[in-house]
Amino acid sequence: YATLGQLTPKADVYTFGILLLEIVSGRKNIDSTLAPNQIYLIKWVVEETLDIINSENEVRRVINVALLCVQIEPTIRPLMSHVLAMLQGEMDIDHPKRDLAFNLKNSED
């Protein structure tokens, strides 16, 4: 919604992705008291915590699912039923598109 100004059926998926990232990271989505490269949670996760993705399986699963949920293009976000299946290990997780990081970097510059 914030990016395009339109409410889409997958806005709830995006919001759930943000919630997952907030839980895993222990921080808010936007925190203007942090350094400029850390203000936005998604940008910080993509740029600074990629090594976490290679650590614990459960943390990796949650981060990957969260990043799928917060992709810029709503049409490529998973259905909520797929999100739950991926979190429960009942469905394979597609890796988030790399354009997420690209779009975030360009939008902040």
Protein Blocks (a to p, Z undefined) as FASTA:
>chain_A
ZZnopacfklmmmmmmmmmmmmmnopafbdckbcfklmpmmlmmmmmmmmmmmmcfklmm
mmmmmmmmmgfblmlpccfklmmmmmnopaccddddfklmmmmmmmmZZ
